[in-house]
């Protein structure tokens, strides 16, 4: 797949590598999945 970013220096990360990195990070933090990790975060509405 090719993504046209126009005349910029932007790059699109490899999806498989990004997903693996996300899972590894969540598991290292003690969560069963990236979704569980996200659900543990405080709601944006209560942060402000």
HTML snippet that shows the backbone in 3Dmol.js (N, CA, C, O; Angstrom):
<script src="https://3Dmol.org/build/3Dmol-min.js"></script>
<div id="view" style="width:600px;height:400px;position:relative"></div>
<script>
const pdb = `
ATOM      1  N   UNK A   1       0.844  -1.175   0.000  1.00  0.00           N
ATOM      2  CA  UNK A   1       0.000   0.000   0.000  1.00  0.00           C
ATOM      3  C   UNK A   1       0.888   1.236   0.000  1.00  0.00           C
ATOM      4  O   UNK A   1       1.917   1.271   0.673  1.00  0.00           O
ATOM      5  N   UNK A   2       0.491   2.227  -0.743  1.00  0.00           N
ATOM      6  CA  UNK A   2       1.218   3.483  -0.810  1.00  0.00           C
ATOM      7  C   UNK A   2       0.319   4.613  -0.335  1.00  0.00           C
ATOM      8  O   UNK A   2      -0.844   4.690  -0.731  1.00  0.00           O
ATOM      9  N   UNK A   3       0.847   5.486   0.508  1.00  0.00           N
ATOM     10  CA  UNK A   3       0.103   6.643   0.988  1.00  0.00           C
ATOM     11  C   UNK A   3       0.742   7.890   0.425  1.00  0.00           C
ATOM     12  O   UNK A   3       1.953   8.080   0.541  1.00  0.00           O
ATOM     13  N   UNK A   4      -0.062   8.742  -0.185  1.00  0.00           N
ATOM     14  CA  UNK A   4       0.441  10.000  -0.746  1.00  0.00           C
ATOM     15  C   UNK A   4       0.311  11.093   0.307  1.00  0.00           C
ATOM     16  O   UNK A   4      -0.793  11.548   0.607  1.00  0.00           O
ATOM     17  N   UNK A   5       1.446  11.513   0.868  1.00  0.00           N
ATOM     18  CA  UNK A   5       1.461  12.565   1.879  1.00  0.00           C
ATOM     19  C   UNK A   5       1.669  13.939   1.246  1.00  0.00           C
ATOM     20  O   UNK A   5       1.861  14.927   1.955  1.00  0.00           O
ATOM     21  N   UNK A   6       1.633  14.003  -0.045  1.00  0.00           N
ATOM     22  CA  UNK A   6       1.844  15.282  -0.705  1.00  0.00           C
ATOM     23  C   UNK A   6       3.296  15.688  -0.635  1.00  0.00           C
ATOM     24  O   UNK A   6       4.192  14.844  -0.678  1.00  0.00           O
ATOM     25  N   UNK A   7       3.523  16.965  -0.529  1.00  0.00           N
ATOM     26  CA  UNK A   7       4.874  17.508  -0.521  1.00  0.00           C
ATOM     27  C   UNK A   7       5.354  17.734   0.914  1.00  0.00           C
ATOM     28  O   UNK A   7       5.740  18.843   1.283  1.00  0.00           O
ATOM     29  N   UNK A   8       5.324  16.652   1.728  1.00  0.00           N
ATOM     30  CA  UNK A   8       5.737  16.755   3.126  1.00  0.00           C
ATOM     31  C   UNK A   8       6.756  15.664   3.444  1.00  0.00           C
ATOM     32  O   UNK A   8       7.033  14.796   2.615  1.00  0.00           O
ATOM     33  N   UNK A   9       7.301  15.719   4.635  1.00  0.00           N
ATOM     34  CA  UNK A   9       8.251  14.705   5.086  1.00  0.00           C
ATOM     35  C   UNK A   9       7.566  13.626   5.925  1.00  0.00           C
ATOM     36  O   UNK A   9       8.242  12.799   6.538  1.00  0.00           O
ATOM     37  N   UNK A  10       6.228  13.625   5.959  1.00  0.00           N
ATOM     38  CA  UNK A  10       5.481  12.649   6.752  1.00  0.00           C
ATOM     39  C   UNK A  10       5.712  11.229   6.249  1.00  0.00           C
ATOM     40  O   UNK A  10       5.916  10.998   5.057  1.00  0.00           O
ATOM     41  N   UNK A  11       5.673  10.279   7.189  1.00  0.00           N
ATOM     42  CA  UNK A  11       5.830   8.875   6.846  1.00  0.00           C
ATOM     43  C   UNK A  11       4.739   8.081   7.532  1.00  0.00           C
ATOM     44  O   UNK A  11       4.290   8.450   8.616  1.00  0.00           O
ATOM     45  N   UNK A  12       4.310   7.000   6.915  1.00  0.00           N
ATOM     46  CA  UNK A  12       3.304   6.119   7.483  1.00  0.00           C
ATOM     47  C   UNK A  12       4.008   4.921   8.098  1.00  0.00           C
ATOM     48  O   UNK A  12       4.758   4.226   7.413  1.00  0.00           O
ATOM     49  N   UNK A  13       3.774   4.666   9.401  1.00  0.00           N
ATOM     50  CA  UNK A  13       4.434   3.524  10.030  1.00  0.00           C
ATOM     51  C   UNK A  13       3.861   2.203   9.519  1.00  0.00           C
ATOM     52  O   UNK A  13       2.726   2.143   9.047  1.00  0.00           O
ATOM     53  N   UNK A  14       4.665   1.151   9.623  1.00  0.00           N
ATOM     54  CA  UNK A  14       4.220  -0.183   9.268  1.00  0.00           C
ATOM     55  C   UNK A  14       3.199  -0.634  10.303  1.00  0.00           C
ATOM     56  O   UNK A  14       3.511  -0.663  11.494  1.00  0.00           O
ATOM     57  N   UNK A  15       1.992  -0.986   9.884  1.00  0.00           N
ATOM     58  CA  UNK A  15       0.903  -1.322  10.807  1.00  0.00           C
ATOM     59  C   UNK A  15       1.245  -2.506  11.694  1.00  0.00           C
ATOM     60  O   UNK A  15       1.001  -2.454  12.899  1.00  0.00           O
ATOM     61  N   UNK A  16       1.798  -3.563  11.139  1.00  0.00           N
ATOM     62  CA  UNK A  16       2.101  -4.767  11.923  1.00  0.00           C
ATOM     63  C   UNK A  16       3.103  -4.462  13.040  1.00  0.00           C
ATOM     64  O   UNK A  16       2.933  -4.918  14.171  1.00  0.00           O
ATOM     65  N   UNK A  17       4.125  -3.707  12.728  1.00  0.00           N
ATOM     66  CA  UNK A  17       5.128  -3.349  13.736  1.00  0.00           C
ATOM     67  C   UNK A  17       4.510  -2.469  14.817  1.00  0.00           C
ATOM     68  O   UNK A  17       4.814  -2.632  15.998  1.00  0.00           O
ATOM     69  N   UNK A  18       3.644  -1.538  14.422  1.00  0.00           N
ATOM     70  CA  UNK A  18       3.000  -0.631  15.369  1.00  0.00           C
ATOM     71  C   UNK A  18       2.084  -1.413  16.314  1.00  0.00           C
ATOM     72  O   UNK A  18       2.072  -1.157  17.518  1.00  0.00           O
ATOM     73  N   UNK A  19       1.321  -2.361  15.775  1.00  0.00           N
ATOM     74  CA  UNK A  19       0.431  -3.183  16.600  1.00  0.00           C
ATOM     75  C   UNK A  19       1.243  -4.027  17.578  1.00  0.00           C
ATOM     76  O   UNK A  19       0.891  -4.108  18.755  1.00  0.00           O
ATOM     77  N   UNK A  20       2.318  -4.655  17.115  1.00  0.00           N
ATOM     78  CA  UNK A  20       3.179  -5.454  17.994  1.00  0.00           C
ATOM     79  C   UNK A  20       3.752  -4.600  19.119  1.00  0.00           C
ATOM     80  O   UNK A  20       3.791  -5.036  20.270  1.00  0.00           O
ATOM     81  N   UNK A  21       4.189  -3.404  18.800  1.00  0.00           N
ATOM     82  CA  UNK A  21       4.766  -2.495  19.788  1.00  0.00           C
ATOM     83  C   UNK A  21       3.712  -2.098  20.834  1.00  0.00           C
ATOM     84  O   UNK A  21       4.010  -2.026  22.026  1.00  0.00           O
ATOM     85  N   UNK A  22       2.484  -1.841  20.377  1.00  0.00           N
ATOM     86  CA  UNK A  22       1.398  -1.460  21.276  1.00  0.00           C
ATOM     87  C   UNK A  22       1.061  -2.595  22.240  1.00  0.00           C
ATOM     88  O   UNK A  22       0.881  -2.364  23.436  1.00  0.00           O
ATOM     89  N   UNK A  23       0.976  -3.828  21.719  1.00  0.00           N
ATOM     90  CA  UNK A  23       0.696  -4.985  22.572  1.00  0.00           C
ATOM     91  C   UNK A  23       1.817  -5.177  23.587  1.00  0.00           C
ATOM     92  O   UNK A  23       1.551  -5.400  24.768  1.00  0.00           O
ATOM     93  N   UNK A  24       3.056  -5.093  23.142  1.00  0.00           N
ATOM     94  CA  UNK A  24       4.199  -5.291  24.047  1.00  0.00           C
ATOM     95  C   UNK A  24       4.186  -4.258  25.171  1.00  0.00           C
ATOM     96  O   UNK A  24       4.455  -4.591  26.325  1.00  0.00           O
ATOM     97  N   UNK A  25       3.880  -3.027  24.840  1.00  0.00           N
ATOM     98  CA  UNK A  25       3.839  -1.953  25.845  1.00  0.00           C
ATOM     99  C   UNK A  25       2.752  -2.233  26.885  1.00  0.00           C
ATOM    100  O   UNK A  25       2.995  -2.123  28.087  1.00  0.00           O
ATOM    101  N   UNK A  26       1.559  -2.593  26.419  1.00  0.00           N
ATOM    102  CA  UNK A  26       0.455  -2.867  27.346  1.00  0.00           C
ATOM    103  C   UNK A  26       0.752  -4.076  28.224  1.00  0.00           C
ATOM    104  O   UNK A  26       0.481  -4.046  29.424  1.00  0.00           O
ATOM    105  N   UNK A  27       1.306  -5.139  27.643  1.00  0.00           N
ATOM    106  CA  UNK A  27       1.644  -6.322  28.429  1.00  0.00           C
ATOM    107  C   UNK A  27       2.712  -6.010  29.469  1.00  0.00           C
ATOM    108  O   UNK A  27       2.656  -6.511  30.592  1.00  0.00           O
ATOM    109  N   UNK A  28       3.685  -5.181  29.097  1.00  0.00           N
ATOM    110  CA  UNK A  28       4.743  -4.804  30.027  1.00  0.00           C
ATOM    111  C   UNK A  28       4.197  -3.995  31.204  1.00  0.00           C
ATOM    112  O   UNK A  28       4.765  -4.018  32.296  1.00  0.00           O
ATOM    113  N   UNK A  29       3.099  -3.285  30.979  1.00  0.00           N
ATOM    114  CA  UNK A  29       2.471  -2.492  32.033  1.00  0.00           C
ATOM    115  C   UNK A  29       1.500  -3.318  32.870  1.00  0.00           C
ATOM    116  O   UNK A  29       0.902  -2.806  33.817  1.00  0.00           O
ATOM    117  N   UNK A  30       1.340  -4.611  32.519  1.00  0.00           N
ATOM    118  CA  UNK A  30       0.505  -5.500  33.305  1.00  0.00           C
ATOM    119  C   UNK A  30      -0.936  -5.613  32.845  1.00  0.00           C
ATOM    120  O   UNK A  30      -1.779  -6.119  33.585  1.00  0.00           O
ATOM    121  N   UNK A  31      -1.231  -5.159  31.657  1.00  0.00           N
ATOM    122  CA  UNK A  31      -2.587  -5.234  31.119  1.00  0.00           C
ATOM    123  C   UNK A  31      -2.690  -6.399  30.146  1.00  0.00           C
ATOM    124  O   UNK A  31      -1.695  -6.808  29.547  1.00  0.00           O
ATOM    125  N   UNK A  32      -3.899  -6.931  29.992  1.00  0.00           N
ATOM    126  CA  UNK A  32      -4.111  -8.065  29.107  1.00  0.00           C
ATOM    127  C   UNK A  32      -4.180  -7.691  27.648  1.00  0.00           C
ATOM    128  O   UNK A  32      -4.007  -8.547  26.781  1.00  0.00           O
ATOM    129  N   UNK A  33      -4.430  -6.424  27.357  1.00  0.00           N
ATOM    130  CA  UNK A  33      -4.546  -5.974  25.973  1.00  0.00           C
ATOM    131  C   UNK A  33      -4.428  -4.462  25.933  1.00  0.00           C
ATOM    132  O   UNK A  33      -4.560  -3.807  26.967  1.00  0.00           O
ATOM    133  N   UNK A  34      -4.180  -3.891  24.754  1.00  0.00           N
ATOM    134  CA  UNK A  34      -4.175  -2.428  24.635  1.00  0.00           C
ATOM    135  C   UNK A  34      -5.531  -1.824  25.005  1.00  0.00           C
ATOM    136  O   UNK A  34      -5.591  -0.719  25.545  1.00  0.00           O
ATOM    137  N   UNK A  35      -6.624  -2.549  24.716  1.00  0.00           N
ATOM    138  CA  UNK A  35      -7.955  -2.041  25.063  1.00  0.00           C
ATOM    139  C   UNK A  35      -8.132  -1.956  26.578  1.00  0.00           C
ATOM    140  O   UNK A  35      -8.681  -0.977  27.085  1.00  0.00           O
ATOM    141  N   UNK A  36      -7.671  -2.971  27.298  1.00  0.00           N
ATOM    142  CA  UNK A  36      -7.752  -2.948  28.755  1.00  0.00           C
ATOM    143  C   UNK A  36      -6.915  -1.811  29.317  1.00  0.00           C
ATOM    144  O   UNK A  36      -7.310  -1.160  30.284  1.00  0.00           O
ATOM    145  N   UNK A  37      -5.783  -1.580  28.724  1.00  0.00           N
ATOM    146  CA  UNK A  37      -4.903  -0.486  29.129  1.00  0.00           C
ATOM    147  C   UNK A  37      -5.631   0.850  28.953  1.00  0.00           C
ATOM    148  O   UNK A  37      -5.600   1.698  29.844  1.00  0.00           O
ATOM    149  N   UNK A  38      -6.273   1.032  27.823  1.00  0.00           N
ATOM    150  CA  UNK A  38      -6.992   2.282  27.534  1.00  0.00           C
ATOM    151  C   UNK A  38      -8.176   2.465  28.487  1.00  0.00           C
ATOM    152  O   UNK A  38      -8.430   3.578  28.946  1.00  0.00           O
ATOM    153  N   UNK A  39      -8.898   1.388  28.787  1.00  0.00           N
ATOM    154  CA  UNK A  39     -10.055   1.496  29.688  1.00  0.00           C
ATOM    155  C   UNK A  39      -9.632   1.876  31.101  1.00  0.00           C
ATOM    156  O   UNK A  39     -10.445   2.407  31.857  1.00  0.00           O
ATOM    157  N   UNK A  40      -8.399   1.621  31.473  1.00  0.00           N
ATOM    158  CA  UNK A  40      -7.935   1.943  32.816  1.00  0.00           C
ATOM    159  C   UNK A  40      -7.632   3.432  32.982  1.00  0.00           C
ATOM    160  O   UNK A  40      -7.483   3.917  34.103  1.00  0.00           O
ATOM    161  N   UNK A  41      -7.544   4.137  31.890  1.00  0.00           N
ATOM    162  CA  UNK A  41      -7.215   5.561  31.957  1.00  0.00           C
ATOM    163  C   UNK A  41      -8.399   6.367  32.477  1.00  0.00           C
ATOM    164  O   UNK A  41      -9.557   5.985  32.305  1.00  0.00           O
ATOM    165  N   UNK A  42      -8.087   7.474  33.110  1.00  0.00           N
ATOM    166  CA  UNK A  42      -9.122   8.377  33.600  1.00  0.00           C
ATOM    167  C   UNK A  42      -9.828   9.036  32.417  1.00  0.00           C
ATOM    168  O   UNK A  42      -9.194   9.361  31.413  1.00  0.00           O
ATOM    169  N   UNK A  43     -11.106   9.225  32.536  1.00  0.00           N
ATOM    170  CA  UNK A  43     -11.881   9.848  31.470  1.00  0.00           C
ATOM    171  C   UNK A  43     -11.356  11.244  31.164  1.00  0.00           C
ATOM    172  O   UNK A  43     -10.960  11.977  32.071  1.00  0.00           O
ATOM    173  N   UNK A  44     -11.355  11.607  29.900  1.00  0.00           N
ATOM    174  CA  UNK A  44     -10.895  12.944  29.505  1.00  0.00           C
ATOM    175  C   UNK A  44     -11.734  14.038  30.179  1.00  0.00           C
ATOM    176  O   UNK A  44     -11.213  15.107  30.496  1.00  0.00           O
ATOM    177  N   UNK A  45     -13.001  13.781  30.393  1.00  0.00           N
ATOM    178  CA  UNK A  45     -13.877  14.785  30.990  1.00  0.00           C
ATOM    179  C   UNK A  45     -13.510  15.069  32.432  1.00  0.00           C
ATOM    180  O   UNK A  45     -13.696  16.194  32.897  1.00  0.00           O
ATOM    181  N   UNK A  46     -12.998  14.091  33.150  1.00  0.00           N
ATOM    182  CA  UNK A  46     -12.672  14.326  34.554  1.00  0.00           C
ATOM    183  C   UNK A  46     -11.244  14.836  34.738  1.00  0.00           C
ATOM    184  O   UNK A  46     -10.877  15.257  35.835  1.00  0.00           O
ATOM    185  N   UNK A  47     -10.447  14.804  33.694  1.00  0.00           N
ATOM    186  CA  UNK A  47      -9.069  15.306  33.789  1.00  0.00           C
ATOM    187  C   UNK A  47      -9.012  16.818  33.817  1.00  0.00           C
ATOM    188  O   UNK A  47      -8.111  17.386  34.434  1.00  0.00           O
ATOM    189  N   UNK A  48      -9.941  17.477  33.170  1.00  0.00           N
ATOM    190  CA  UNK A  48      -9.901  18.950  33.046  1.00  0.00           C
ATOM    191  C   UNK A  48     -10.458  19.646  34.258  1.00  0.00           C
ATOM    192  O   UNK A  48     -10.492  20.876  34.303  1.00  0.00           O
TER     193      UNK A  48
END
`;
const viewer = $3Dmol.createViewer("view");
viewer.addModel(pdb, "pdb");
viewer.setStyle({}, {cartoon: {color: "spectrum"}});
viewer.zoomTo();
viewer.render();
</script>
